[in-house]
Amino acid sequence: MNAQESSFEQARSAGSVQGATGSVGGAIRAQDKVVAEFSASPKRWWGLVVLAFGLGMIVLDGTIVGVSLPTIITELKLDIVGAQWITTIYSVVFAALLLTAGRAGDRFGRRTLFLVGLVVFTVGSVIAALSTSLTPLVIARVIQGLGGACILPSTLSSVNALFRGKDRATAFGIWGAVMAGAAAVGPLLGGILTEYAGWPAIFWVNVPIAVVLIVLALRLVPNTSGAAEDGAEEPGGFDILGLVLSGVGFGGLVYGIIEGAKINFDFPSTPVFALIIGVVVLAAFVAWENYRRRSASQVLLDVSMFTYPTFSWGNTTAMLVAVGEFALVFVLPLYLVSAVGLSTIATGLVLAAMALGAFFSGAMARHLAAWITPAGVVILGLALEVFGSLQLAAEEHIGLPLWLVVLALVIYGLGLGLASAQLTSLVLGDIPVRLSGQASATQSTIRQVGSALGAALGGMALTVGLNREIADLPPMAAKLGEGLKDSAGSMLIGLRAQGAPDAVVGPLTNAFAHATQFALYSAVAALAVGFLCALKVMQLRRAAEAAGVPSESE
C-alpha cells in the first residue's frame, strides 16, 4: 500500500469513527429538540391524557374482573381454581415481564413499546371476549398481561422524558392519580357492564379505547429512547436467562398455591413440587442477577438495592399490602353475589365504597405527610386498612346489614389511599438518584407479584375454609358441598332460582359465609404483617436521621 492509499484509509477510518459518534450525537440533539418542542406546546397535556388513558386501561383490567367473576364462573361452568387462574395469570405475566419491557422501551423507543402494548392488549381483549371456556380465557389473560407489561413502563418513562420542571411534578401526580383511581373504579365499572351487557363487555370495552389511543399516540406523543439520552447501550445485552428464571419462579409459586389448596398440599404432589421449584428458581434468579451485576452486564434486577434496609422492608410492605388488597377483592364479590344474593351492579356499588375512601384520603395524603412525615402517613393508612378489613372479617355472617360492609370498606379505602399515596416515597427514600428508575420499576414489579399472590392466597383460604365447613354440614347439604366448593359458591344462585328448600340452601350459605370469613382473616394477616414491616421502616429512618443521614428524597 503506497502513502497515498495509506492516507486515504486513515481518513476513511477516522471518518467512520466520527460518523458513528456524530450519529449518536445527532440522535441526542434530535431527541432534545423534539422534547423541547413538546414541552413548550399546549398539546403536551393531550399527550399526557393519551398516556394516562393507556395506563388506566391496563390497571382497570386488574380489578374489573373481580365483580364479573361469579357470572363468568356460572356461564363457563368453572371451578374456584379456574377462577383463580383468570385473576392471577394476568398479574404473574405482568410482573415477570415488567422489568424487561422497561428496558425494551429504553432501547427501541417508548412510544413504540406503548403502541406494541396497545395492539397486544387489544388482541388479548378480543380473545377474552370471545372465550367460551377456561383455556382460551386464560390464554387471553396471558396476552393481556404481556400487553400491560409493555404499556405501564412506557407511560412512566415517557412522562419522565417529556415533561420538565413543575410540569413534570404535575404530570407524575396525574399519572399516580389515574393509577390509583382506575384500580378503585374497576369493580363498579365491571358490575355495570356485566349487569347490562354481559361479562364479555368488560373486555370488549378495551377495543375502541385502544384503537383511539393508537391513533392519538401517533399524533400527540413523541418517540423517545434511553439509548439517545445516554449515548451508549449498556453492556451484556438483554438478560434472557433472568427473564426465564423470574417467570418460572413466580409461576411455580402461584401454581403451587392455587392447585395445592385442592388437595390440602399433600406430599408428594405436583403443586408441592411446584412450590419447591418456584422457591429454588427464584433463589437462582437472585444469584444470576448478582453475578451479572458484578460482571457489569445489564440486569433485570439490581440486587444491590436490597442492601438498603428501608428499600427491603418497604418493598415487603408494598407486597403485603397488595396481597391483602387482592385477597379481599377476590373473595368479597364471590360472597356478595353468591351468598348474599346481590346483583353484579349492586356488588360493584358496595365495593365502590373502597374507591370513595381512597379518593378522599389520597388527596389529603401529601398535606398530611408534611405534618406527620410520609412514613407516618403509611403507618396511619395501614392501621386503617387493618382495622377496616378486621371489622369486615369479624362481622361476616349471613344477615349482616350492608351498611356495615360499606362502612368497613370506606375505612379500608381511607387507609388504602393514604398508604398507597406515600408508599413509593417510603420505599425509595434512601435509594440514590442514579438507581431511582430501576428501584421504581422493581417496586412496581413487587406490587404485581403481591397482586398475583393475593388472589391465589384468597382463593386458597376460601378453599381450605370450605373443606372444613363441608365436613361439618348435615347429610342432606353435605352431598352438595363439593359442588359448592367447585363452583366457588355460584351453585347457591342456581339453587335459589330452582326454589330449593331452606334446609338445603341455609346450611350451604352459612358454610360459604364462614369460609369467606376465614379467607378475609388471611387478608387481615397479610396487612397486619405489612403494618409491622412499615413500623420497621419508620424505625430505620428515625435511626438514620438521629445519626445525621438524610433521605435521598429530601
N, C-alpha and C positions, 0 to 999 in steps of 0.2 A: 504493500500500500504506500503510495507516494505522499508527500507532505500535504499536497492539496486535498487528496482524498481523506487523509487523517484529519485535517482541519474541518472538512465537511462533516465527517462522522461525529466529531466532538461537538460541533454546532448543533447537529440534529439531536444528539443525546441531551444536550443542555436544553434544547427546545422542548423535548419530550417531558423533561422534569418540570420545566416552567409551565408547560401546558397542563400537566396534571395538577400542579399547585394552583395554577390560575383557574382551573375548572372548579376546584373546591372553593377557592376564594370567591369566584363568580357566583357559585351556588349560595354561599353565605350572604353576599351582597344582595342577590336577587330575593332571597327569603326575607332579609331585613327590610327591603323596600316594600315587599308585599305586606309584611306585618305592620310597618309604619302607616301605609295607606289604609289598611283595615282599621287600625287603632284610631285614626282620625276621621273615619267615615261614620255617619249616623247609622249605617246599615249593620254596624258591628253588633248591635243589640238584637237585630233579627237573626244574625248568625248564631248568637247565644241561644235564642229561642229554639232554633233548629237542633243544636246540640243538646239542650235541656229536654226537648221532647223525645229525642232518641234515648237519652238516659232514662227518662220517666217510663218509657215503654218497656224497657227490659227489667227495671226494678218492679214495676207494676206486675209483670208476669210472674215474679217470685211469690207474690201474695194473693193474686187474683184467683188462683186455682182453689184455694182453701175452702171458700164458701160453696163452690161448684162441685167439690169432691163428692159429697153424698149423692148428688144427681148422677155424676159420672159413674160412680160405683154401681148404682142401681141400673142404669141403662146399658152399661157394658158388662154387667154381671161380674164385677171384680171382687177380690177379697182384700183384706186390710194390707197384705203385703204388696199387692199391686198398687193400692192407693199410695203407699209409702214411696214406691219407686217413681210414681208420677211426680211427686213433690220433691223428692231428694235428688234425683238424677240431674235435674236442671242445675242445682247448686253444686253438685260434685263436678260436673264438666266445667262449669263456670270457674270454680276455684282452681281446678287443675290447669286450666289454660290461661288464666288471667295474667300471670307474670310474663309468660311467653308472648301473649298478644300485645302487651305493652311494649316489649322490645321490638316486635314486628312493626308497630306503628312508628316508632322512632326511626326505624331503618327504611321502610318503604313509603312512609307518608301517613300522617294521622287521619286526614280526610279519606285517603284511600282505604285505610283499615275500617273507618266508620262506615263507608259505603259497602264494603265487603260484608261487614257485620249486619247491616240492614238487609242485604239480599239474603244472606244465610238465615237470619232470624225469620224473615218472611216465608222462606221455603219451609222451615220448621213449623211455623204457624199454620200454613195451609195443610201440611200433612197431619198435624194435630186435629185440626177442624174436621178433616175427612176420616179420621180414625174410627173404626168400628170394633176394635178390640184392644187389648192391652199392649201387645207388641208394637204396632205402628205408633201408638201414642207415646210409648217410652222412647222409641227411636226419634220421634218428633221433638221430644223434650231434650234429647241429647243434642240435636241440631240447633234448637233454640239456645241451649247453653253455650254452644260454640259461637253462635252469633252474638250473644250477650257478652261473652268474654272479649270479643273484638270491639264492641261498642263502648263499654264502660271506660277502659283506659284511654281510648282515642278521644272521648269527650273531655276527660280531665286534662290530658296533656295538651289538647287543642286550646282549651281555656287558658292554661298556663302559658302557652306560647304566644297567643294572640292578644291578650289583654295586658295592660301596663298600669302601674301606679294605683290610684284609687279605683279605677275601673276593674282592675284585677280582683281587689277585695270584694267589690260588689258582685262581680261575675261568680266568684267562688261561693259567695253567700247564696246566690240564686241556685247554683249547681247543688249545693248541700240541701237547700230547702226542697228542691224538686225531688231529690233522692229520698228524703225522709217522708215527704208528702205523698209520693207515689206509692210507697210501701204501705202507708197507713190507709190510703183510699182504696187499695186493691180489693179488700173484702166487700166493701159496699158496691163498687162497680161490678164485681163478679156476681153479687146477688141480683142486681138489677138486670144484667144481661142474661143470666141463667133463667130468671123468672119470666122474662118477656120474650126472649129469643132462643132459649135453649143453650146448653153448655158449649156447643161449638162456637157460639158467638164470642166467647172470651178469647178465642184465638183468631177468628175472622176479623175482629176489630183492629188487629195489628196490621193487616194487609194494606188498607188505604192509607193509614198513618205512615207506614214505611215508604210507600210509593211517593207520597207528597214530600217526605223528608229527603229522599234521594234526589228529587228534582231541585228542592230548595238548597240542599247542601252543595250541589254543583254550582249554584249561582251565588251563594252567600258566604260559604266557608272556605277560606284559602287552605291550600295543602301545605303543611309544614312537616319537617322531619328532623330527627335528632342528629343525623349524620351531617346535615348542613350547618347545624348550630355548633357542633363540636369540631367539625373539620376533619374528623377521622373516625373510623369504626373501632369498636373495642376488639381486642384480640380474642381468638378462640372460637369465633362463630357461635351459632345458636347451640344452646345446651339441650340437645335432643334427648340424651340419656336422662338428664334431670327431669325433663317433661314426662318421660315414660315412667320413671320411678315415682314421681309425685302422683300421677294419675292412678297407677296400680295401687299405691299405698292408701290413698284416700278411698278409692273404690273398694278395696278389700275391707277396710274398716266399716264402711256404710253397708256393704253386702252382709258382713257378719252380724251386724246389729239387727238389720231388718229380718234376715232369714232365720237367725238364731232364736228369735223370740217364738217362732212357730214350734220349735222342738225343745224349748226350755234350755237351750245351749248345751245339749247332751254332747258328751265327748266319748269317742271321736265322731266328728261330723264335719261336713263341708263348711258350714258357717263358722265353726270354731277355728278350723284351719285357715279360713279367710281372714279372721281377726288376727291370728298369729302372723300370717303372711303380711297383712297390712302394716302391723307394727314393725316387723323386721325390714320391710321395704322402705318405710318412711325413715327408719334409722339409717339405712343405706343411702337414701336421698340426702340426708343431712351430711353424712360423711363425704359423699361425692361433691356436694356443693362447697364444702370446706376445702376439699382438695383442689377444685377449680379456682377458688378464691386465692389460695396460696400460690398457685401456678400462674396467677394474673390473667386467667381466662374469664370470659363473660359467664356470669352466673344467673340462675333464676332467682336464687335466694342468697343474699349476703348474710351468712350466719353470724358474722362478727357483730351485727347489730344487736344480737341477743346477749352480748356481753354487757349491755346497758340494762341494769336491773329494772328500771322503770319501763323500758320497752318490753321486756319479757313478761313482767307481771301485768302490764297494761294490755298486752295482746291476749293474755289469758283471760283477763276481764272481758275484753271485747268478744272473744269467742264464746264465753259462758253466757253473756247477755244474749247473743244470737241463738244459742242453744235453748235457753229458757223461752225466748220470744217465739221461735218457730215450733217448739213442742206445744206451746199453748195454742198457737194459731192452727196447728194441725188437728188437735184434739177437740177444741171447743166447737167448731162448726159441725162436726160429726154428732156431738151431743145435742146441740141446739136443734138440728134438723131431725135427727132420728129419735132421740129420747123425748125431747120437749115437744116436737111436732111443729116447729116454726117453719115458715116458708124460707126459701133462699134469700129473698129480699129482706124479710124481717131479720134473718140472721145477719145479713150484711149491715143492717141498721144498728143492731146491737153491737157488733164489732166496730162500727164507726165511732162508738164512744171512746175507743182507744185512740183513734185519729184525732178526735176533738181534744183530748187531754194533751196529746203530743204536739199539736199545732200551737196550743196556748202556751205550753211550757217552753217549747223550742224557741219561741220569740223572746221569752224572758231570760233564756239561759245566758246570753252574752252579758247582759246587765248584772245578773246575779253573780257571774264569775268575777266581775270587778269587785264585788263585795266579799265573797267567801272563797275565792280562787277557783280555777277550773276543776281541781281535784275535789274541792268541797261540793261543787255542783254535781259531779259524778256520784259522789257518796250519797248526797241527798236523793238524786234520781234513782239510784239502785235501791236505796232504802224504801222509796215509794213503790218501786217495781216489786220488791219482795213482799211488802205489805199488801199491795193490791192483789197479787197472784195468790198469796196465802189466804186472804179473805175469800177469794173466788173458790179455792180448793176446799177450805174448811166448811163453807156453807153449801157446797154442792150436794143437792138432793132433788128428787122429783117434787114439784110443787113450790120450788124456790121462786119468789117473786122476781120478775125480770129486772125490776128497777135496782135490785141488789147486785145482779150481774153487771148491769150498766155502771153502777157506782164503782164497783171493783175495777172495771175496765177503764173508767175515767182516771182513777187513782194510778193504775198501772201505766196508762198512757202519759200522764203527767211525768211520771218517773222516766219513762222511755224517752220523752222529748228532752228532758234535762240531761240524762246520761249520754244519749247519742250525740247531742249538740257539742259536748265538751270532751267526749272520749278521745277523739283524734288528737286534740291538744295535749291531753294527759299522756297518751301513748308516745307521741313524737317529741315531748318536751325536752328530752336530753339527747336526742339524736342530732349529730352535726348536720349542718345545712347541705353538705355535699352528698349525704345519704338520704335526704328527705324524700326524694322521689321514690327510691327503692323501698324506704320504710313505709311510705303511704300505700304503695302497691301491696306490700306484704300484709299490712293491716286489713286492706280490702279482701285479700285472699283468705286470711284467717277468719274474717267475718262470714265469708261464703262457706267455709268449712263448718263453722258453727251452725249456719242455717241448715246445711245438709244433716249434720249430726243431730240437730234439734228435732227435725221432722222424724228422723229414724228413732231417736230416743222416745218421742211422744208415742209413736206407733208401737214400739216395743213395750213400753209401760202399759199401754192400753191392752195389748195382747196378754201380757202377764196378769194384769188385773182381771181380764175376762176369764182366763183359765182358772183363776182362783174362785171367781164368783160362780162360774158354771158348775163347779164341783159341789157347790152348796145349794143348787136350785132344787125345787121339788120335782119329783119324777116327770110330771106332765110337761113342765117347762124345760127340764134338762135335755129332753130329746131334741129341742130346737136350739140348744145352747151353742153347738158347733156352727150352726147357720148364722147365729147372731154374731159370732166372732169372725167368721169368714166374710160376712157382708159388711163388716165394720159398723154394725148397728142398723143398716138400711133395711134389714128384714122387718124391723118394727113398723116402718111405713107401710109395707105390704100387708102385715097382719092387721093393722088398724083399718086399712081400706077394705079388707075382707070381712071385717066385723068380728074378729077373733075375740073370745071371752076375756074378761079382765083377769081371770085366774091364770091365763097364759101370758097375756101382754104385760100385766103388772110386774110379776117377778123378773121377766126379761128386761123390762125398762129399768127397774131398780138395779139389776146386775150391771147394766151398761152405765148407769149413773155412778155406781160405786167404782167401776173400772176407770171411768173418766176422772173421778176424784183422785185415784191413785196416780194416774198419768199427770194430772195437774200438780200433784205434790213433787213429781220428778222435775217439773219445770221450776217449781219453787226452790228445790235443792240446788239446781244449776245457778239460779240467780243469787241464792244465798252465798254460794262459794265465790261467785263473781264479786259480790259485795266485799267479802273478806280480802280478795285479791286487790280490789280498789283501795281498801284501807292500807294494804301493804305498800301500794304505790305512793299514797299520801305520806306514809311514814318515811319512805325513802327520799321523797322530795324535801320534807322538812329537815331530815338529817343532812342532806346536801346543802340546803340553804343555811343551816346552822354552821356548816363548815366553810361557807362563803363561796360555794359553787353555784353559779347562776344557771338557770334553764337556758337551753339553746334557743328556745322560742321567745325568750324575753328580749 
